[in-house]
Amino acid sequence: MSGRVIGNRGATWRGTVTEHGSLLPPDGRELDWFIAADDRWYTPRSEVSTRQKWYAGYPVAETRVHIPGGDLIQRVYAVADLGGMTVMEFENDSPMPVAIAVTRSDVLTTREPSTQSPLGIELPAGSLVVPVGHKSTTRVALAHQAPHSGRLPDDTPNHQQLVRGWEKACDTASRINVPDHTIVAGVSRLRSDLLLGIGTTDAAIELVRMGETHSDSILHVVDVVQQRLREEKRAKVLRWDTKHVLLTAAVACVKLNDDTAAGDIGAAWLRLADRPSEELPVEMPDGLAGIAWIEELLASGSPSGGECQILSHGIPEPWWGSSFEVHGLPADPFRSVSFAVRWHGARPALLWEVTGAPGLVLSHGDWHSTDVTGESLLAAPSHTHV
């Protein structure tokens, strides 16, 4: 059964949300759900109207099932309250009251469970039924340690608060808001998975960029750099993401208060910089390379410092005419750049701001500037590599 892992940062509990919104916790006792509408029982795992999304790529799932007059909307997410728990939130977007059955009774609830046995469906032993009025919301929650029944506090975070929390954590590295929302969600998923300990073992640099540090962080960052330098030592053509790996590693070193290591990385880049690099991939790659790809597409900074090329690969043609903005992209080890693109007819206007000491040279084609902030009308795009 496919699904996605959820949990809380800094905790070890992990569960899986299936494609129909059930929860598979570590104890192996699935928390599934069913809907009693006014016409029949609905089983989300087999309904043709069941569809699911993840909010902006973060570990907050929304599953919808069509019922008479609207949808029953279920959301699943983990919170740190009460030692950690996974919340199932049920919103009845229809004009008629419904009942929700969940297949475990050792859950906390915002409403008193029904004492009546459900008719028309055979539920697993120990199931629990809660009413949901029309246009209203109720929640149940499974405690991560020693699951038990009881009252779910009213101040338990809702899904919107969870999305904002994940957004803040992931945007610490950089914030990207471009017209292709699959790219935005892809970066959010990569970063949130890394914060949950899911993914590549080469995540040290990105974790430091998001503020996740420990006593050995600098060693792990240096290990990634040394491995890449060994791979590139005799290469005639550098990998397309090598500059980005070295740049973000130098940024991570500065965040870890090791400017000497950042300088060593810059010097290592200067020894490689005269070699050609592979072309940027046409599509966003999988894994951590996806973050390198979109950041390099937007702003190509320098590991040795002093310069940053904005949109050096061109503006992707599907973005033409659509405004977008990015914040906190690495420009060099000590500075970051934020910018927005607004359109004046066929010509893009670039509005930028550099964070850090003055002196960074920003460029795009024939245009360049050392101003910390400013606005410039660029030439109309004619083609793009990506």
N, C-alpha and C positions, 0 to 999 in steps of 0.2 A: 504494500500500500504506500503510495507516494505521499509526501507531505513536507512540511518545513519545521525546523527546530526553533523553539522559542525558549525564553528563560529570562533571568535577570543578570545584569552585569555584576560581577563580583561574587556570584553565588554558583554553586555547582549543579543545582537542579536543572534538568533539561527535559522538555516534553516535545512531542511532535503534533502539529495540527494537520489533519488530513485534508484532502481536497474538498471534502464535504463538511468540514468544520468540527469534526470530533477531535478529542484530545487523547493522545496516547502517552500517558505519564510513565515514569520509570518503573512503577509497581506493576505495570502490565494490565491494569484494570481500566479499560477504555471508558472515557466519559463521552457517550454519544448523546444525541438529542433527536426529538420528534416533535411534530406540531399537530395539535388537535384544533383544526378550523371548524367552521360551522357545517362543512360538507363532509369532511373525512379526516383521517389521520394522514399526515404527510411525513415521508421518510426521506430526509435530505440526501442520503447516499444513493438513492435510486430515482429521485425526481428529475425530470428532464429540464425543469426550470432552475435547478440549482446552479449558481455561478458564484465564483469567489474572486476576491482581489486582496492585495496586501497594500495597506495605506502607504503610498509613496515609496514602497520598497522596504519599509520598516517592519519589524516583527509584530504587527497588529493585523489580524486577519478579519475580513468581512465576508460572510457567506449569506447569500440571499436565496430565498425560496418563494416563488409566487404562490399566493393564496387568494381566495376570492376578495376582490377589492383592493389588492395591493401586494406588498411583500412582507414576509417576516425576515427581519435583518438580524443576523447573529454575528457578534464580534468576539474574538478570542485574543487575549493578551496576558502577559505576566506582569505582576507588580511586586514590589519589595515589601509591602505592608504585611504586618502580622507574621514576619519571618519568611515571607514569600508565598504567593498563591497565584493561580491562573484563574482569570475571570472570564466567564461567559456572559455576555450582555445580549439581551433579547429585546429588540424594538419591533413593536407591532405597528406597521405602517398600513393598516387596513381599518375599515370602519366597524369591524366586528371584534369582540373579545375572542381570545384564543387561550389555549393551555399549552405549556411546554413540558414535555417529559424528558428528564435526563436519567441516565442509566446508573447513577450512583446516588446514594442518599447521604453519604458522608461529605456533604458540601454545605457551605454557608450560603444563606439566601437573604435577599433584601425584602422578600415577602414571605408570609407564612405559607408553607406548602399545603396543597389540597389534601384533605383527608379522604376524599372519594377515590375509589379505584377506577382507573380509566376503562372505558368500554371501547370495543372495536379494534383493539391492538393487544398483542401479547408482549409485554415488556420484561426485560430481565429482572430477576428477583432483586429487591432492594432499590428499585427505581423510585424517582421522586417527581411529582407533578406540581408546577407552579402556574398560577393564572397570570395572563398579561392582558390588561384592558386595551381597548382600541386607542391607537395613537399614544401608547405609553411604553415604558421600558422597565424591565426587571433584570436582575443579575443574580447569578450563582457563582461561587468560587470554590476551587479545590485547593486546600492548603498543601504546600509542598512538603511540609514535615508534619507527620501525624494527622492526616486528614480527619475532619470531624464535622458534624452538623452544628448549626447555630445561626446567629444573626450576622449578616455581612454589614459592617459599618457603612453608614451613609456617605462618609467622606472618602471611601475607597476611590482612587483615581479612575476617571472614565477614559475611554479610548482616545479622545482628543488630547487629554493631558499626556497620555503615554506617547502619542505621536510627537507632540512638542518636545518631550524629554529626549526621545531618540534623535529627533532633528537637531537639537542643540548639541548633543554629544557628537554626532557625525559631522556637523558643520564646523566643529573646532578645527578640523584639518583644512577644509575649504568648503565653500558653499557654491553650488553650481545650479543655475536655473536657466536651462536652454530649451528651445522649442521642442526638441525630441524628448518627451517625457519618459521613454523607455531608458534613455541614458541616465536621466536623473534618478529614476527608481533603481537602476542597476547599480549606481554608485552607492545609494543608500543601503541597498541590500548587502553589498560587499562589506561596507563599513560596519553595519550593525551585526552581521555575522562574525566579523573579526572581534568585535567587542564581547561577543558571547563565546569566544574561543573556538569558533568554527571556521575552518579554512586553512590556508597555506601556512606552512611553518616559517615562511619568509616574511611574516607580517610585522616584524619588529619596527620598521620605519613608519609604517602607517599608524601603528598603535601609538607610537610616541607623538606623532602629529595630532592624534586625537586626545592627547593628555594621559594616556595609559602608560605609566612608567613604573619601573621597579629598579632595584639596585644593580641588576645586570643588563639593563636596557642598552647602555652604551656598548657593551660587549656584543650584544646581538646585532645592533646596527652595524658595527664595524665588521662583524662576520659576513653580513650580507654584502657589504662593499668589497671586502677582500675576495669573496667568491666571484663576484661580477668582474673584478679586475683580472682575476686568474683566467676567466673565460675569454676575456677580450685581449689578453696579452699579445697573442700572435694573430689576431683576427685582422684581415685586410679591410673588412667592412664591419662597422660596429652595429650591434643590435639597435633597433630603433628606439628602445626605451632606456638605453644605458645612461644617457645624459640626465634623464628624469630620475632614475634610480640614485645617481650620485648627487643630484641637486637636493632631492628630498632627504637623503641620508645626511647631507651637510646641514640642512634645516633642522633635522632631528638632533644632531650633535649640538647645535646652538641652543635648542630647547633644553638639552641636558647639561648646559653650561660647560661644554667642552669645545671652545672655539678653536683650540689647537687641532683637534680631530677634524673639524670643519675645514680648516685651512689645508690640512693634508689631503682631504678629498678634493678640494679645489685644485691643488697642485697635480694630483693624479689625473684629473680631467684635462688639464692643459697638456699633459703628455699624450693624450688621446685625441684632442680636439681637431687635429689636422687630418684625421682619417674620415672617410665618408661613412655615413650611416644609412641603414636600410630606410626605405620609404615607410612613412606612417601607414599602418594597415587601413584599408578602406572602411572596415566595420569595427565596432567596439569588440576587443577580444574578451575572452572569459577570464575570470580571476582578477588578481591584483593588477594585471596589465591593463584592465579596463579603466582603472582610475588613472594610470599613467597616460593612457591614450587620450582621454578627454581633456586632462589638464595640459598635455603637450599640444593638443589641437588648439586650445584656447590661448595659452601663454607658454612660450618656450624660454624658460629661465636659464641662467648660467650657474653651474656649480662653482666656478671660480670667481663669480661676482661681477657686478657692474652693468649688466645689460639684460634685457628681456624683450623678446619679440612677441608682439601681440598678434594673434590670428595669422601666424606666418604661413600656415597651410591654406589660407583662404577661409571664407565663410561658407560652410556647406550650403549648397544650392537650396535644399528644402527649408533652410532657415531664412532665406532672403525675404525681406519685408516684415519679419517677426522680431520684435524687440526681445532682448535677453540680457542677463546680467550674471556676473560671477564675483565672488568675494574671497579674498585671502589666498589667492593662488601663489605658489612659491615663485619668486622672481630671481632671487639669489639667496645665499645662506642666511642673510640678515634682513631681507626685505620681502614683502609680499605686495601683490597688486590686485586691486579690485577694479572692475570696469563694467560699464553697461553699453549696449549698442542700441541706438534708436535710429529710425529711418526718416530721411528727408527725400521722399520720392525713391529713386533708385540708389541713392547714396547713403551709406551708413555713417552715423555720427558716433564717435567714440568719446565717452566720458570716463575718466580714469582717476584713481587715487592710489598713491603709493604709501604703504606703511613702512616706516623705518627712516634711516638717515637719507637726506637729499643726495642726489648725484646719480641715481639709477637712470640709465639710458633706455627709454622705451622706444620701440620702432615697429613700424608696419609698412613694408614696401619702402618707398622713398621717404616716408614720414618718420620723424623721430622727435623726441622731446626729453628734456631732463626735468621738467616741471613735476612737482609732487602731485598736483591736481591739475585738471584742465579738461578741455573739450576740443575736439577737432573733427572736421568733416572729411571723411576719407573718400577715395575714389570708388565709383560703383564697381561691384565685383563682376568679373566676366567669366571666371571659371574657378573651380576649387579642386584640390587633390582628393579630398575625402567626400 
